[in-house]
Amino acid sequence: MQSCFSIHAFRRGDPRAFNFIFSCYYPSLCFFANRLMAGLSAYEDITQESFIRLWQKHDTFSCEDSIKAFLYIITRNACLNFIKHWQRQQKNKKGWAVHWNEAEDNVLGSLTRTDTSNEVQAAVRKLPRECGRIIWLGYIEGMRNQEIARQLRISVNTVKNQKTRGLHLLKKKFSMI
């Protein structure tokens, strides 16, 4: 620094000494902070905050080198803290975006499944009477072939044949849509 700076004046709280330090270090600290923050726009605010903290501790410095070290360390730490906070925010934003996209997909999937289920149920009701009952009991009610045969008092082979027939008719109907 130039000879017009006095550490004693700075320690006493002389604003002219502070202004001198500010004018000497502000441009290089801004450059330093901007490089650390890779273009994030808060570098000037962080640099100014570093000078505020310097002024708050003005009576503790014994030499110019300690002022310079303090400014660079405070600025570096503030930049790193800002970057960590910014990265956390970006991660949270992405997390919420993923969450909302998943929720939206779940809702859309549920609606689609509901619509599809309604269409399938309507198509099953339009199948021939016995065939429709067997498809309904087997695929919608979840009954096994033996249970269906027992309930309807028919053979298991009839249940299998009617299921095959019903599935064929349903495939035919839905492949034309």
Secondary structure by P-SEA (a helix, b strand, c coil): ccccccaaaaaaccaaaaaaaaaacaaaaaaaaaaaaccccaaaaaaaaaaaaaaaaccccccaaaaaaaaaaaaaaaaaaaaaaaaaaaaaaaaaaaaaaaaaaaaaaaaaaaaaaaaaaaaaaaccaaaaaaaaacccccccaaaaaaaacccaaaaaaaaaaaaaaaaaaaaac
